[in-house]
Amino acid sequence: MNPPGHHPDAKDFVAVDNNGLPYHSINLALHLFYKINVENVYAWEKDVFSPFNGTVVEALDNQNDRSNLNLFRDLINGLVLARRNRNKKISYFLGNYIIIESAEGVFSLLAHLKKGSILVREGQDVQAGELIAQVGNSGNTIQPHLHFQLMEENNPSESIPIPFILKSCQLIKQKKIVGLPKNYEPFKV
């Protein structure tokens, strides 16, 4: 999905069930008005893989995950308070993250990773599809998800994300496509 305030070429990937719901036996009202635990969200602890061959240029793994979610509180924090905190370190927004540089000089940013789950270190070479971390709930989030973007330089706070496509993905209940699904359209890779 591409929520409000996001650059159009920066994407958030949320795991959902076959009905498009992100929760295990939880409804939206509980998430909106009460607290739910991150373990009730499908994306929590999902594996994260390297998008291409490259070298890890940054890996931050010391930011705590929020274990309780309240959509109303988290939206206020994310949309209102984040603007007041724009001068804070980038880890305030990204939480735990990995940046990988490809041989062609493109940088990938994978953010909101689970604390303690990062399996790579700066300077390490990685292969496309290699397991590198797990999805967490660190940084400025409303629920566990993977933030992904490509950049022309290693500067997440100033580099403008560049467009990307998925080599292949299967839309739920529809045909295979090359590119990107529409915003909030469920798919499998």
Residue, then its C-alpha position, 0 to 999 in steps of 0.5 A: m500500500n501507499p499510505p498518505g504522506h508516502h512518496p508514490d514510489a515508496k511502498d509498504f507491504v502488509a501481509v493479509d489473509n485470503n480475504g484481505l484482512p491483516y489480523h488473526s481473528i481480530n477485527l478493525a474495531l479492536h485495532l481502532f479503539y483498543k489495543i491489540n498485540v503485534e502477534n495478532v497481525y499476519a505480517w509480524e515476524k514474516d521473513v524479509f529477503s534481499p531484493f537483489n544481489g548487492t552489498v549491505v551498506e547500513a544495518l541498524d538493529n537496536q530499535n525496539d518494536r511496539s508490541n501493542l497497537n492502537l490504530f487511532r493513537d498510532l495514526i496521530n503519532g504517525l501523521v501529526l507528531a512525526r511532522r514535529n519530530r522531522n529533525k530527529k534521527i532517521s531511525y525514529f521513522l524507519g526503526n530497524y532497517i537495512i540498506i543494500e547497494s546493487a552493482e549498478g549503484v541502486f540502493s534498496l531500503l527495507a525498514h520497520l524490521k524486528k529488533g534482533s532479527i537482522l542476519v546481515r552486517e555492513g559490508q556483507d555481500v548478499q544474494a537476491g532472495e537471501l533471508i536477511a531479517q524479519v518484519g517488525n514494528s519498529g519506527n513510525t508504524i501503525q502495524p507490522h509491515l515492510h517499508f521498501q523503496l529504491m534510491e539513487e543514493n544512500n540517504p533515506s531522508e533526502s534521496i527521492p525514491i525511484p520507481f520499481i516493478l516486481k518481476s512477477c506477482q499473482l493478483i489474488k483471484q486474478k491473473k499474473i502481472v508484471g509491475l505493481p498491483k494497485n494500491y491496497e490490491p492483494f497479491k502473492v509473489 
